[in-house]
Amino acid sequence: MPKPTLQAGLTAEQTFTVTAGMGTPHLANPVLATPFMIQMMESTCRELLTAHMEEGEESVGFHVDVHHYAPVKIGEQVLTKVTLREFRDGRKAFFDVAVYHEGGTKIGEGTHERRIIRVDRFSQSAAGRG
């Protein structure tokens, strides 16, 4: 069970530099690909949760619903901002997420849900399906 400090309203931010590996290889001038924007959002949500979990707990992505509005060139920076909108049932974390270009333009936004799991039980469950 996560610590009681895990409450709605918590926020976190992370800055990322867009690398060539995060680009869209099918375009003549590669820009940040949507899956990497989502990865940034998920990473920031996970970082927020980690500070409030007990030993042996981890979080996994459960649902993502985002819009990707604008391109970002390779080498530019983006700022990911997340807010824990709701935490319920001791394991369900609902986030509002947004990503901004280094100039301040919002390039993406949406929602993300993560579940807090016990690593040992999750690993046993996954192994049992093999």
N, CA, C and O atoms as a Tinker XYZ file with bonds, in Angstrom:
   520  protein
     1  N      0.838000   -1.170000    0.000000    73     2
     2  CA     0.000000    0.000000    0.000000    64     1     3
     3  C      0.890000    1.243000    0.000000    63     2     4     5
     4  O      1.772000    1.364000    0.850000    81     3
     5  N      0.674000    2.159000   -0.932000    73     3     6
     6  CA     1.501000    3.375000   -0.987000    64     5     7
     7  C      1.418000    4.193000    0.308000    63     6     8     9
     8  O      0.519000    4.004000    1.126000    81     7
     9  N      2.353000    5.079000    0.462000    73     7    10
    10  CA     2.392000    5.961000    1.632000    64     9    11
    11  C      1.198000    6.918000    1.613000    63    10    12    13
    12  O      0.669000    7.222000    0.544000    81    11
    13  N      0.771000    7.393000    2.783000    73    11    14
    14  CA    -0.363000    8.328000    2.840000    64    13    15
    15  C     -0.069000    9.691000    2.199000    63    14    16    17
    16  O     -0.979000   10.504000    2.034000    81    15
    17  N      1.187000    9.943000    1.840000    73    15    18
    18  CA     1.540000   11.198000    1.182000    64    17    19
    19  C      1.057000   11.252000   -0.269000    63    18    20    21
    20  O      1.070000   12.314000   -0.892000    81    19
    21  N      0.633000   10.110000   -0.801000    73    19    22
    22  CA     0.161000   10.065000   -2.191000    64    21    23
    23  C     -1.269000   10.596000   -2.236000    63    22    24    25
    24  O     -2.223000    9.889000   -1.910000    81    23
    25  N     -1.394000   11.848000   -2.644000    73    23    26
    26  CA    -2.674000   12.554000   -2.638000    64    25    27
    27  C     -2.906000   13.279000   -3.954000    63    26    28    29
    28  O     -1.957000   13.703000   -4.614000    81    27
    29  N     -4.149000   13.418000   -4.325000    73    27    30
    30  CA    -4.503000   14.208000   -5.509000    64    29    31
    31  C     -3.933000   15.612000   -5.368000    63    30    32    33
    32  O     -3.872000   16.166000   -4.271000    81    31
    33  N     -3.517000   16.176000   -6.497000    73    31    34
    34  CA    -2.975000   17.523000   -6.517000    64    33    35
    35  C     -1.454000   17.562000   -6.614000    63    34    36    37
    36  O     -0.887000   18.610000   -6.921000    81    35
    37  N     -0.784000   16.441000   -6.358000    73    35    38
    38  CA     0.674000   16.414000   -6.497000    64    37    39
    39  C      1.062000   16.666000   -7.952000    63    38    40    41
    40  O      0.353000   16.257000   -8.871000    81    39
    41  N      2.185000   17.340000   -8.152000    73    39    42
    42  CA     2.658000   17.642000   -9.500000    64    41    43
    43  C      4.124000   17.257000   -9.646000    63    42    44    45
    44  O      4.859000   17.143000   -8.665000    81    43
    45  N      4.523000   17.062000  -10.891000    73    43    46
    46  CA     5.934000   16.796000  -11.195000    64    45    47
    47  C      6.233000   17.323000  -12.587000    63    46    48    49
    48  O      5.340000   17.455000  -13.424000    81    47
    49  N      7.505000   17.621000  -12.819000    73    47    50
    50  CA     7.972000   18.096000  -14.123000    64    49    51
    51  C      9.290000   17.417000  -14.447000    63    50    52    53
    52  O     10.072000   17.098000  -13.553000    81    51
    53  N      9.528000   17.200000  -15.729000    73    51    54
    54  CA    10.819000   16.714000  -16.209000    64    53    55
    55  C     11.115000   17.399000  -17.531000    63    54    56    57
    56  O     10.215000   17.657000  -18.330000    81    55
    57  N     12.395000   17.689000  -17.751000    73    55    58
    58  CA    12.840000   18.245000  -19.025000    64    57    59
    59  C     13.573000   17.158000  -19.796000    63    58    60    61
    60  O     14.389000   16.425000  -19.238000    81    59
    61  N     13.271000   17.065000  -21.086000    73    59    62
    62  CA    13.898000   16.081000  -21.968000    64    61    63
    63  C     14.458000   16.801000  -23.189000    63    62    64    65
    64  O     13.882000   17.783000  -23.659000    81    63
    65  N     15.573000   16.311000  -23.695000    73    63    66
    66  CA    16.108000   16.767000  -24.968000    64    65    67
    67  C     15.734000   15.729000  -26.011000    63    66    68    69
    68  O     15.971000   14.538000  -25.808000    81    67
    69  N     15.157000   16.160000  -27.118000    73    67    70
    70  CA    14.743000   15.253000  -28.182000    64    69    71
    71  C     15.982000   14.804000  -28.949000    63    70    72    73
    72  O     16.699000   15.617000  -29.532000    81    71
    73  N     16.215000   13.509000  -28.938000    73    71    74
    74  CA    17.372000   12.938000  -29.630000    64    73    75
    75  C     16.936000   12.329000  -30.964000    63    74    76    77
    76  O     15.745000   12.141000  -31.212000    81    75
    77  N     17.903000   12.027000  -31.805000    73    75    78
    78  CA    17.601000   11.430000  -33.112000    64    77    79
    79  C     16.832000   10.122000  -32.960000    63    78    80    81
    80  O     15.978000    9.809000  -33.789000    81    79
    81  N     17.124000    9.359000  -31.914000    73    79    82
    82  CA    16.430000    8.102000  -31.681000    64    81    83
    83  C     14.970000    8.260000  -31.317000    63    82    84    85
    84  O     14.217000    7.287000  -31.341000    81    83
    85  N     14.555000    9.476000  -30.980000    73    83    86
    86  CA    13.156000    9.762000  -30.641000    64    85    87
    87  C     12.389000   10.311000  -31.838000    63    86    88    89
    88  O     11.214000   10.664000  -31.732000    81    87
    89  N     13.067000   10.375000  -32.966000    73    87    90
    90  CA    12.477000   11.013000  -34.137000    64    89    91
    91  C     11.634000   10.096000  -35.001000    63    90    92    93
    92  O     11.551000    8.889000  -34.774000    81    91
    93  N     11.018000   10.700000  -35.991000    73    91    94
    94  CA    10.188000   10.014000  -36.977000    64    93    95
    95  C     11.049000    9.721000  -38.192000    63    94    96    97
    96  O     11.239000   10.605000  -39.027000    81    95
    97  N     11.581000    8.497000  -38.322000    73    95    98
    98  CA    12.527000    8.202000  -39.397000    64    97    99
    99  C     11.905000    8.246000  -40.796000    63    98   100   101
   100  O     12.627000    8.316000  -41.790000    81    99
   101  N     10.600000    8.208000  -40.878000    73    99   102
   102  CA     9.930000    8.205000  -42.187000    64   101   103
   103  C      9.743000    9.605000  -42.767000    63   102   104   105
   104  O      9.241000    9.749000  -43.882000    81   103
   105  N     10.140000   10.637000  -42.023000    73   103   106
   106  CA    10.028000   12.008000  -42.520000    64   105   107
   107  C     11.402000   12.540000  -42.924000    63   106   108   109
   108  O     12.413000   12.196000  -42.311000    81   107
   109  N     11.430000   13.377000  -43.956000    73   107   110
   110  CA    12.689000   13.957000  -44.420000    64   109   111
   111  C     13.374000   14.768000  -43.323000    63   110   112   113
   112  O     14.598000   14.734000  -43.193000    81   111
   113  N     12.585000   15.493000  -42.537000    73   111   114
   114  CA    13.097000   16.261000  -41.400000    64   113   115
   115  C     12.481000   15.682000  -40.126000    63   114   116   117
   116  O     11.407000   16.118000  -39.711000    81   115
   117  N     13.145000   14.707000  -39.501000    73   115   118
   118  CA    12.566000   14.034000  -38.342000    64   117   119
   119  C     12.210000   14.990000  -37.203000    63   118   120   121
   120  O     12.920000   15.960000  -36.937000    81   119
   121  N     11.109000   14.692000  -36.548000    73   119   122
   122  CA    10.637000   15.425000  -35.378000    64   121   123
   123  C     10.270000   14.400000  -34.302000    63   122   124   125
   124  O     10.250000   13.197000  -34.562000    81   123
   125  N      9.983000   14.883000  -33.103000    73   123   126
   126  CA     9.604000   14.013000  -31.990000    64   125   127
   127  C      8.414000   13.136000  -32.390000    63   126   128   129
   128  O      7.367000   13.643000  -32.792000    81   127
   129  N      8.585000   11.829000  -32.277000    73   127   130
   130  CA     7.523000   10.874000  -32.590000    64   129   131
   131  C      6.580000   10.745000  -31.391000    63   130   132   133
   132  O      7.005000   10.832000  -30.239000    81   131
   133  N      5.322000   10.541000  -31.676000    73   131   134
   134  CA     4.298000   10.449000  -30.630000    64   133   135
   135  C      4.615000    9.393000  -29.570000    63   134   136   137
   136  O      4.443000    9.680000  -28.385000    81   135
   137  N      5.070000    8.186000  -29.927000    73   135   138
   138  CA     5.369000    7.213000  -28.864000    64   137   139
   139  C      6.403000    7.711000  -27.857000    63   138   140   141
   140  O      6.336000    7.357000  -26.680000    81   139
   141  N      7.348000    8.519000  -28.299000    73   139   142
   142  CA     8.349000    9.047000  -27.382000    64   141   143
   143  C      7.786000   10.170000  -26.523000    63   142   144   145
   144  O      8.194000   10.333000  -25.373000    81   143
   145  N      6.853000   10.945000  -27.067000    73   143   146
   146  CA     6.173000   11.946000  -26.249000    64   145   147
   147  C      5.401000   11.234000  -25.130000    63   146   148   149
   148  O      5.422000   11.670000  -23.979000    81   147
   149  N      4.730000   10.153000  -25.473000    73   147   150
   150  CA     3.984000    9.383000  -24.475000    64   149   151
   151  C      4.942000    8.804000  -23.432000    63   150   152   153
   152  O      4.641000    8.812000  -22.238000    81   151
   153  N      6.092000    8.302000  -23.883000    73   151   154
   154  CA     7.079000    7.759000  -22.949000    64   153   155
   155  C      7.522000    8.822000  -21.946000    63   154   156   157
   156  O      7.699000    8.527000  -20.764000    81   155
   157  N      7.701000   10.052000  -22.415000    73   155   158
   158  CA     8.074000   11.147000  -21.515000    64   157   159
   159  C      6.987000   11.388000  -20.472000    63   158   160   161
   160  O      7.277000   11.572000  -19.290000    81   159
   161  N      5.740000   11.387000  -20.917000    73   159   162
   162  CA     4.614000   11.581000  -19.996000    64   161   163
   163  C      4.584000   10.467000  -18.950000    63   162   164   165
   164  O      4.463000   10.729000  -17.753000    81   163
   165  N      4.696000    9.230000  -19.413000    73   163   166
   166  CA     4.666000    8.088000  -18.496000    64   165   167
   167  C      5.828000    8.138000  -17.512000    63   166   168   169
   168  O      5.647000    7.864000  -16.325000    81   167
   169  N      7.009000    8.483000  -17.989000    73   167   170
   170  CA     8.184000    8.559000  -17.138000    64   169   171
   171  C      7.994000    9.575000  -16.018000    63   170   172   173
   172  O      8.365000    9.315000  -14.873000    81   171
   173  N      7.427000   10.715000  -16.337000    73   171   174
   174  CA     7.221000   11.757000  -15.334000    64   173   175
   175  C      6.182000   11.320000  -14.304000    63   174   176   177
   176  O      6.344000   11.580000  -13.112000    81   175
   177  N      5.122000   10.663000  -14.756000    73   175   178
   178  CA     4.117000   10.135000  -13.820000    64   177   179
   179  C      4.738000    9.094000  -12.895000    63   178   180   181
   180  O      4.485000    9.099000  -11.690000    81   179
   181  N      5.548000    8.205000  -13.458000    73   179   182
   182  CA     6.198000    7.173000  -12.654000    64   181   183
   183  C      7.116000    7.801000  -11.614000    63   182   184   185
   184  O      7.134000    7.370000  -10.461000    81   183
   185  N      7.874000    8.813000  -12.009000    73   183   186
   186  CA     8.775000    9.490000  -11.064000    64   185   187
   187  C      7.989000   10.088000   -9.900000    63   186   188   189
   188  O      8.419000   10.003000   -8.750000    81   187
   189  N      6.852000   10.686000  -10.191000    73   187   190
   190  CA     6.033000   11.255000   -9.122000    64   189   191
   191  C      5.600000   10.161000   -8.154000    63   190   192   193
   192  O      5.707000   10.330000   -6.939000    81   191
   193  N      5.114000    9.046000   -8.679000    73   191   194
   194  CA     4.627000    7.967000   -7.818000    64   193   195
   195  C      5.733000    7.321000   -6.993000    63   194   196   197
   196  O      5.509000    6.957000   -5.838000    81   195
   197  N      6.907000    7.175000   -7.564000    73   195   198
   198  CA     8.002000    6.449000   -6.918000    64   197   199
   199  C      8.314000    6.996000   -5.532000    63   198   200   201
   200  O      8.602000    6.226000   -4.615000    81   199
   201  N      8.262000    8.285000   -5.369000    73   199   202
   202  CA     8.569000    8.906000   -4.077000    64   201   203
   203  C      7.544000    8.565000   -3.002000    63   202   204   205
   204  O      7.794000    8.785000   -1.817000    81   203
   205  N      6.399000    8.031000   -3.402000    73   203   206
   206  CA     5.309000    7.777000   -2.454000    64   205   207
   207  C      4.974000    6.291000   -2.321000    63   206   208   209
   208  O      3.962000    5.936000   -1.717000    81   207
   209  N      5.817000    5.426000   -2.883000    73   207   210
   210  CA     5.552000    3.993000   -2.807000    64   209   211
   211  C      6.444000    3.332000   -1.766000    63   210   212   213
   212  O      7.519000    3.829000   -1.433000    81   211
   213  N      5.976000    2.217000   -1.269000    73   211   214
   214  CA     6.739000    1.420000   -0.311000    64   213   215
   215  C      7.720000    0.525000   -1.068000    63   214   216   217
   216  O      7.588000    0.321000   -2.275000    81   215
   217  N      8.700000   -0.003000   -0.346000    73   215   218
   218  CA     9.643000   -0.938000   -0.943000    64   217   219
   219  C      8.871000   -2.144000   -1.482000    63   218   220   221
   220  O      7.952000   -2.651000   -0.839000    81   219
   221  N      9.261000   -2.584000   -2.664000    73   219   222
   222  CA     8.589000   -3.726000   -3.286000    64   221   223
   223  C      7.420000   -3.337000   -4.168000    63   222   224   225
   224  O      6.795000   -4.194000   -4.792000    81   223
   225  N      7.120000   -2.036000   -4.221000    73   223   226
   226  CA     6.039000   -1.558000   -5.090000    64   225   227
   227  C      6.636000   -0.891000   -6.323000    63   226   228   229
   228  O      7.762000   -0.395000   -6.296000    81   227
   229  N      5.878000   -0.888000   -7.381000    73   227   230
   230  CA     6.246000   -0.228000   -8.629000    64   229   231
   231  C      4.940000    0.198000   -9.284000    63   230   232   233
   232  O      3.860000   -0.196000   -8.844000    81   231
   233  N      5.039000    0.998000  -10.330000    73   231   234
   234  CA     3.825000    1.366000  -11.063000    64   233   235
   235  C      3.984000    0.956000  -12.517000    63   234   236   237
   236  O      5.085000    0.946000  -13.068000    81   235
   237  N      2.855000    0.620000  -13.121000    73   235   238
   238  CA     2.826000    0.241000  -14.530000    64   237   239
   239  C      1.737000    1.044000  -15.229000    63   238   240   241
   240  O      0.710000    1.375000  -14.638000    81   239
   241  N      1.983000    1.348000  -16.498000    73   239   242
   242  CA     0.997000    2.062000  -17.286000    64   241   243
   243  C     -0.225000    1.197000  -17.526000    63   242   244   245
   244  O     -0.107000   -0.009000  -17.742000    81   243
   245  N     -1.402000    1.815000  -17.487000    73   243   246
   246  CA    -2.656000    1.090000  -17.670000    64   245   247
   247  C     -3.472000    1.659000  -18.830000    63   246   248   249
   248  O     -4.101000    0.911000  -19.578000    81   247
   249  N     -3.458000    2.987000  -18.975000    73   247   250
   250  CA    -4.238000    3.622000  -20.040000    64   249   251
   251  C     -3.599000    4.964000  -20.400000    63   250   252   253
   252  O     -3.121000    5.693000  -19.531000    81   251
   253  N     -3.602000    5.273000  -21.692000    73   251   254
   254  CA    -3.087000    6.547000  -22.184000    64   253   255
   255  C     -4.080000    7.103000  -23.205000    63   254   256   257
   256  O     -4.556000    6.372000  -24.075000    81   255
   257  N     -4.388000    8.386000  -23.099000    73   255   258
   258  CA    -5.247000    9.065000  -24.066000    64   257   259
   259  C     -4.660000   10.459000  -24.277000    63   258   260   261
   260  O     -4.840000   11.346000  -23.442000    81   259
   261  N     -3.961000   10.650000  -25.392000    73   259   262
   262  CA    -3.271000   11.918000  -25.612000    64   261   263
   263  C     -3.492000   12.447000  -27.025000    63   262   264   265
   264  O     -3.851000   11.714000  -27.947000    81   263
   265  N     -3.266000   13.728000  -27.151000    73   263   266
   266  CA    -3.242000   14.415000  -28.447000    64   265   267
   267  C     -1.832000   14.968000  -28.636000    63   266   268   269
   268  O     -1.217000   15.458000  -27.689000    81   267
   269  N     -1.332000   14.885000  -29.856000    73   267   270
   270  CA    -0.001000   15.413000  -30.194000    64   269   271
   271  C     -0.233000   16.542000  -31.200000    63   270   272   273
   272  O     -0.567000   16.294000  -32.358000    81   271
   273  N     -0.052000   17.780000  -30.745000    73   271   274
   274  CA    -0.453000   18.952000  -31.522000    64   273   275
   275  C      0.600000   19.526000  -32.465000    63   274   276   277
   276  O      0.264000   20.015000  -33.544000    81   275
   277  N      1.866000   19.469000  -32.068000    73   275   278
   278  CA     2.871000   20.232000  -32.824000    64   277   279
   279  C      4.205000   19.495000  -32.851000    63   278   280   281
   280  O      4.515000   18.724000  -31.943000    81   279
   281  N      4.996000   19.737000  -33.906000    73   279   282
   282  CA     6.304000   19.076000  -34.007000    64   281   283
   283  C      7.356000   19.735000  -33.117000    63   282   284   285
   284  O      7.267000   20.913000  -32.770000    81   283
   285  N      8.349000   18.933000  -32.766000    73   283   286
   286  CA     9.530000   19.423000  -32.053000    64   285   287
   287  C     10.739000   18.842000  -32.773000    63   286   288   289
   288  O     10.818000   17.636000  -33.004000    81   287
   289  N     11.672000   19.705000  -33.121000    73   287   290
   290  CA    12.866000   19.283000  -33.866000    64   289   291
   291  C     13.833000   18.507000  -32.970000    63   290   292   293
   292  O     13.861000   18.678000  -31.752000    81   291
   293  N     14.610000   17.665000  -33.609000    73   291   294
   294  CA    15.681000   16.947000  -32.927000    64   293   295
   295  C     16.633000   17.987000  -32.332000    63   294   296   297
   296  O     16.985000   18.966000  -32.990000    81   295
   297  N     17.042000   17.766000  -31.091000    73   295   298
   298  CA    17.959000   18.672000  -30.409000    64   297   299
   299  C     17.269000   19.701000  -29.526000    63   298   300   301
   300  O     17.911000   20.318000  -28.676000    81   299
   301  N     15.968000   19.890000  -29.719000    73   299   302
   302  CA    15.243000   20.850000  -28.881000    64   301   303
   303  C     14.796000   20.182000  -27.585000    63   302   304   305
   304  O     14.786000   18.957000  -27.463000    81   303
   305  N     14.427000   21.026000  -26.621000    73   303   306
   306  CA    13.982000   20.523000  -25.325000    64   305   307
   307  C     12.474000   20.663000  -25.173000    63   306   308   309
   308  O     11.839000   21.552000  -25.740000    81   307
   309  N     11.926000   19.732000  -24.371000    73   307   310
   310  CA    10.517000   19.803000  -24.002000    64   309   311
   311  C     10.405000   19.644000  -22.493000    63   310   312   313
   312  O     11.264000   19.040000  -21.850000    81   311
   313  N      9.335000   20.195000  -21.945000    73   311   314
   314  CA     9.045000   20.112000  -20.518000    64   313   315
   315  C      7.753000   19.331000  -20.351000    63   314   316   317
   316  O      6.715000   19.711000  -20.894000    81   315
   317  N      7.818000   18.246000  -19.604000    73   315   318
   318  CA     6.642000   17.438000  -19.322000    64   317   319
   319  C      6.125000   17.809000  -17.941000    63   318   320   321
   320  O      6.886000   17.822000  -16.974000    81   319
   321  N      4.819000   18.115000  -17.842000    73   319   322
   322  CA     4.177000   18.457000  -16.571000    64   321   323
   323  C      3.031000   17.492000  -16.331000    63   322   324   325
   324  O      2.209000   17.255000  -17.216000    81   323
   325  N      2.981000   16.928000  -15.112000    73   323   326
   326  CA     1.907000   16.008000  -14.767000    64   325   327
   327  C      1.292000   16.410000  -13.431000    63   326   328   329
   328  O      1.965000   16.936000  -12.544000    81   327
   329  N     -0.001000   16.147000  -13.318000    73   327   330
   330  CA    -0.731000   16.393000  -12.077000    64   329   331
   331  C     -1.518000   15.143000  -11.728000    63   330   332   333
   332  O     -2.257000   14.616000  -12.559000    81   331
   333  N     -1.361000   14.669000  -10.500000    73   331   334
   334  CA    -2.157000   13.538000  -10.032000    64   333   335
   335  C     -3.567000   14.058000   -9.752000    63   334   336   337
   336  O     -3.806000   14.736000   -8.753000    81   335
   337  N     -4.485000   13.733000  -10.643000    73   335   338
   338  CA    -5.863000   14.217000  -10.536000    64   337   339
   339  C     -6.654000   13.433000   -9.491000    63   338   340   341
   340  O     -7.475000   13.999000   -8.769000    81   339
   341  N     -6.395000   12.114000   -9.416000    73   339   342
   342  CA    -7.161000   11.263000   -8.511000    64   341   343
   343  C     -6.333000   10.034000   -8.156000    63   342   344   345
   344  O     -5.598000    9.503000   -8.988000    81   343
   345  N     -6.465000    9.592000   -6.906000    73   343   346
   346  CA    -5.862000    8.335000   -6.471000    64   345   347
   347  C     -6.926000    7.581000   -5.699000    63   346   348   349
   348  O     -7.487000    8.088000   -4.728000    81   347
   349  N     -7.199000    6.342000   -6.150000    73   347   350
   350  CA    -8.265000    5.595000   -5.472000    64   349   351
   351  C     -7.940000    4.102000   -5.404000    63   350   352   353
   352  O     -7.084000    3.585000   -6.121000    81   351
   353  N     -8.655000    3.452000   -4.521000    73   351   354
   354  CA    -8.546000    2.004000   -4.312000    64   353   355
   355  C     -7.131000    1.568000   -3.952000    63   354   356   357
   356  O     -6.778000    0.404000   -4.141000    81   355
   357  N     -6.326000    2.477000   -3.441000    73   355   358
   358  CA    -4.990000    2.138000   -2.989000    64   357   359
   359  C     -4.002000    1.778000   -4.080000    63   358   360   361
   360  O     -2.868000    1.394000   -3.794000    81   359
   361  N     -4.435000    1.902000   -5.359000    73   359   362
   362  CA    -3.510000    1.511000   -6.430000    64   361   363
   363  C     -3.763000    2.192000   -7.768000    63   362   364   365
   364  O     -2.925000    2.068000   -8.661000    81   363
   365  N     -4.855000    2.894000   -7.953000    73   363   366
   366  CA    -5.195000    3.492000   -9.243000    64   365   367
   367  C     -4.874000    4.988000   -9.225000    63   366   368   369
   368  O     -5.461000    5.755000   -8.462000    81   367
   369  N     -3.928000    5.386000  -10.085000    73   367   370
   370  CA    -3.487000    6.781000  -10.152000    64   369   371
   371  C     -3.876000    7.362000  -11.513000    63   370   372   373
   372  O     -3.503000    6.828000  -12.557000    81   371
   373  N     -4.628000    8.460000  -11.486000    73   371   374
   374  CA    -5.112000    9.125000  -12.694000    64   373   375
   375  C     -4.429000   10.481000  -12.821000    63   374   376   377
   376  O     -4.477000   11.302000  -11.905000    81   375
   377  N     -3.791000   10.706000  -13.970000    73   375   378
   378  CA    -3.007000   11.914000  -14.190000    64   377   379
   379  C     -3.545000   12.747000  -15.345000    63   378   380   381
   380  O     -4.091000   12.216000  -16.313000    81   379
   381  N     -3.381000   14.059000  -15.225000    73   379   382
   382  CA    -3.474000   14.977000  -16.351000    64   381   383
   383  C     -2.032000   15.230000  -16.766000    63   382   384   385
   384  O     -1.179000   15.504000  -15.922000    81   383
   385  N     -1.758000   15.140000  -18.065000    73   383   386
   386  CA    -0.388000   15.252000  -18.560000    64   385   387
   387  C     -0.318000   16.273000  -19.687000    63   386   388   389
   388  O     -1.269000   16.437000  -20.451000    81   387
   389  N      0.820000   16.957000  -19.781000    73   387   390
   390  CA     1.037000   17.915000  -20.871000    64   389   391
   391  C      2.532000   18.019000  -21.154000    63   390   392   393
   392  O      3.363000   17.830000  -20.267000    81   391
   393  N      2.851000   18.321000  -22.396000    73   391   394
   394  CA     4.237000   18.516000  -22.815000    64   393   395
   395  C      4.326000   19.853000  -23.543000    63   394   396   397
   396  O      3.486000   20.176000  -24.382000    81   395
   397  N      5.357000   20.622000  -23.206000    73   395   398
   398  CA     5.554000   21.958000  -23.763000    64   397   399
   399  C      6.903000   22.039000  -24.464000    63   398   400   401
   400  O      7.902000   21.502000  -23.987000    81   399
   401  N      6.911000   22.718000  -25.598000    73   399   402
   402  CA     8.146000   23.027000  -26.319000    64   401   403
   403  C      8.948000   24.002000  -25.475000    63   402   404   405
   404  O      8.378000   24.724000  -24.658000    81   403
   405  N     10.252000   24.034000  -25.657000    73   403   406
   406  CA    11.107000   24.935000  -24.876000    64   405   407
   407  C     10.687000   26.389000  -25.000000    63   406   408   409
   408  O     11.028000   27.196000  -24.135000    81   407
   409  N      9.958000   26.748000  -26.047000    73   407   410
   410  CA     9.461000   28.106000  -26.201000    64   409   411
   411  C      8.138000   28.360000  -25.491000    63   410   412   413
   412  O      7.640000   29.486000  -25.486000    81   411
   413  N      7.563000   27.306000  -24.885000    73   411   414
   414  CA     6.330000   27.458000  -24.122000    64   413   415
   415  C      5.078000   26.955000  -24.816000    63   414   416   417
   416  O      4.022000   26.886000  -24.188000    81   415
   417  N      5.159000   26.601000  -26.093000    73   415   418
   418  CA     3.996000   26.108000  -26.823000    64   417   419
   419  C      3.641000   24.704000  -26.350000    63   418   420   421
   420  O      4.517000   23.846000  -26.238000    81   419
   421  N      2.367000   24.466000  -26.073000    73   419   422
   422  CA     1.923000   23.130000  -25.689000    64   421   423
   423  C      1.943000   22.253000  -26.933000    63   422   424   425
   424  O      1.296000   22.564000  -27.932000    81   423
   425  N      2.689000   21.155000  -26.866000    73   423   426
   426  CA     2.769000   20.265000  -28.032000    64   425   427
   427  C      1.939000   19.004000  -27.861000    63   426   428   429
   428  O      1.685000   18.292000  -28.833000    81   427
   429  N      1.513000   18.720000  -26.632000    73   427   430
   430  CA     0.696000   17.540000  -26.399000    64   429   431
   431  C      0.053000   17.593000  -25.032000    63   430   432   433
   432  O      0.553000   18.244000  -24.114000    81   431
   433  N     -1.078000   16.889000  -24.909000    73   431   434
   434  CA    -1.745000   16.807000  -23.608000    64   433   435
   435  C     -2.692000   15.629000  -23.604000    63   434   436   437
   436  O     -3.022000   15.068000  -24.649000    81   435
   437  N     -3.127000   15.262000  -22.402000    73   435   438
   438  CA    -4.085000   14.171000  -22.290000    64   437   439
   439  C     -4.164000   13.652000  -20.877000    63   438   440   441
   440  O     -3.936000   14.379000  -19.910000    81   439
   441  N     -4.499000   12.356000  -20.776000    73   439   442
   442  CA    -4.619000   11.708000  -19.479000    64   441   443
   443  C     -3.831000   10.400000  -19.504000    63   442   444   445
   444  O     -3.603000    9.803000  -20.557000    81   443
   445  N     -3.432000    9.984000  -18.327000    73   443   446
   446  CA    -2.691000    8.733000  -18.188000    64   445   447
   447  C     -3.102000    8.088000  -16.873000    63   446   448   449
   448  O     -3.243000    8.763000  -15.853000    81   447
   449  N     -3.291000    6.786000  -16.910000    73   447   450
   450  CA    -3.608000    6.029000  -15.704000    64   449   451
   451  C     -2.507000    5.010000  -15.455000    63   450   452   453
   452  O     -2.067000    4.311000  -16.368000    81   451
   453  N     -2.069000    4.937000  -14.195000    73   451   454
   454  CA    -1.079000    3.949000  -13.781000    64   453   455
   455  C     -1.660000    3.143000  -12.632000    63   454   456   457
   456  O     -2.527000    3.616000  -11.897000    81   455
   457  N     -1.170000    1.920000  -12.490000    73   455   458
   458  CA    -1.559000    1.054000  -11.376000    64   457   459
   459  C     -0.316000    0.750000  -10.561000    63   458   460   461
   460  O      0.749000    0.459000  -11.105000    81   459
   461  N     -0.472000    0.823000   -9.252000    73   459   462
   462  CA     0.613000    0.452000   -8.359000    64   461   463
   463  C      0.492000   -1.047000   -8.103000    63   462   464   465
   464  O     -0.572000   -1.555000   -7.750000    81   463
   465  N      1.604000   -1.729000   -8.291000    73   463   466
   466  CA     1.610000   -3.182000   -8.163000    64   465   467
   467  C      2.682000   -3.611000   -7.167000    63   466   468   469
   468  O      3.632000   -2.875000   -6.903000    81   467
   469  N      2.515000   -4.811000   -6.620000    73   467   470
   470  CA     3.565000   -5.461000   -5.843000    64   469   471
   471  C      4.419000   -6.216000   -6.848000    63   470   472   473
   472  O      3.915000   -7.086000   -7.559000    81   471
   473  N      5.697000   -5.897000   -6.913000    73   471   474
   474  CA     6.579000   -6.465000   -7.928000    64   473   475
   475  C      6.603000   -7.989000   -7.849000    63   474   476   477
   476  O      6.551000   -8.655000   -8.883000    81   475
   477  N      6.680000   -8.546000   -6.658000    73   475   478
   478  CA     6.753000  -10.007000   -6.532000    64   477   479
   479  C      5.497000  -10.689000   -7.082000    63   478   480   481
   480  O      5.602000  -11.673000   -7.814000    81   479
   481  N      4.324000  -10.182000   -6.741000    73   479   482
   482  CA     3.070000  -10.788000   -7.223000    64   481   483
   483  C      2.919000  -10.594000   -8.739000    63   482   484   485
   484  O      2.477000  -11.501000   -9.445000    81   483
   485  N      3.285000   -9.417000   -9.226000    73   483   486
   486  CA     3.180000   -9.128000  -10.655000    64   485   487
   487  C      4.097000  -10.070000  -11.440000    63   486   488   489
   488  O      3.694000  -10.610000  -12.470000    81   487
   489  N      5.309000  -10.266000  -10.967000    73   487   490
   490  CA     6.260000  -11.143000  -11.649000    64   489   491
   491  C      5.759000  -12.587000  -11.663000    63   490   492   493
   492  O      5.896000  -13.279000  -12.672000    81   491
   493  N      5.185000  -13.042000  -10.558000    73   491   494
   494  CA     4.640000  -14.406000  -10.491000    64   493   495
   495  C      3.481000  -14.564000  -11.469000    63   494   496   497
   496  O      3.371000  -15.582000  -12.152000    81   495
   497  N      2.629000  -13.565000  -11.531000    73   495   498
   498  CA     1.487000  -13.599000  -12.435000    64   497   499
   499  C      1.940000  -13.661000  -13.889000    63   498   500   501
   500  O      1.407000  -14.436000  -14.683000    81   499
   501  N      2.919000  -12.848000  -14.227000    73   499   502
   502  CA     3.434000  -12.819000  -15.598000    64   501   503
   503  C      4.119000  -14.142000  -15.941000    63   502   504   505
   504  O      3.979000  -14.638000  -17.059000    81   503
   505  N      4.853000  -14.711000  -14.998000    73   503   506
   506  CA     5.566000  -15.974000  -15.239000    64   505   507
   507  C      4.568000  -17.117000  -15.445000    63   506   508   509
   508  O      4.836000  -18.048000  -16.205000    81   507
   509  N      3.438000  -17.047000  -14.779000    73   507   510
   510  CA     2.432000  -18.098000  -14.875000    64   509   511
   511  C      1.748000  -18.162000  -16.233000    63   510   512   513
   512  O      1.119000  -19.167000  -16.564000    81   511
   513  N      1.865000  -17.107000  -17.015000    73   511   514
   514  CA     1.217000  -17.068000  -18.337000    64   513   515
   515  C      2.116000  -17.614000  -19.427000    63   514   516   517
   516  O      1.664000  -17.851000  -20.547000    81   515
   517  N      3.410000  -17.819000  -19.103000    73   515   518
   518  CA     4.401000  -18.202000  -20.092000    64   517   519
   519  C      4.203000  -19.566000  -20.605000    63   518   520
   520  O      4.971000  -20.025000  -21.451000    81   519
